[in-house]
Amino acid sequence: MRFWLTLFFSNREFHRRAFEEVLVVIVVSIFPLLLLPFIASIRLSAETPFDFTDTIWSAVASGQLYLYSFSLFGTLIWLCVEDVSSREFPPRKYFSIAAILAAFLCLLVYSFDPSLARPLNPVLVKISIWIYAAYVLMYYALLVFKMLRAPSVSDTVDHEVKNLIGQSRRTQDQQP
């Protein structure tokens, strides 16, 4: 696992490109939630005060983030199973398991109130926020890992041989 973490932080350009993609996808996918207060203000009378955060929070409190999270599920599973490098990527199975477990929770909450009209228990609302944040982070990490390529066996062996030769020379130089 240490190898993959080291590899993950090895290329700044991959992180920039992954961040840009995630940002665009998240902004576009959450756009209906951001439009909700404006739509609600049009429906209300002129005397009713316009409250941006209350409208968004009431949507989140009713479970909307579970739907937004579940909308990322397909993308996450695709990134987990797609292997363009034809090299095994062990962390994918952990990402897959985490995505599937969270998806089951999303479906479970949705099954209790498909209309998402009633406010949820505050604990469930916090869980929806955590699931959404986890899905966004998983999406970002999987994009970075998709761009990374593990070194070939011959490159790794060559690197290790050079390290051993260097260590041998240093040891010989230190001997009296």
Secondary structure, DSSP 8 states (H G I E B T S, - for coil): -HHHHHHHTS-HHHHHHHHHHHHHHHHHHHHHHHHHHHHHHHHS-TTS---HHHHHHHHHHTTHHHHHHHHHHHHHHHHHH--TT-S--THHHHHHHHHHHHHHHHHHHHHH-TT--S---HHHHHHHHHHHHHHHHHHHHHHHHHH-----HHHHHHHHHHHHHHHHHHHHHH--
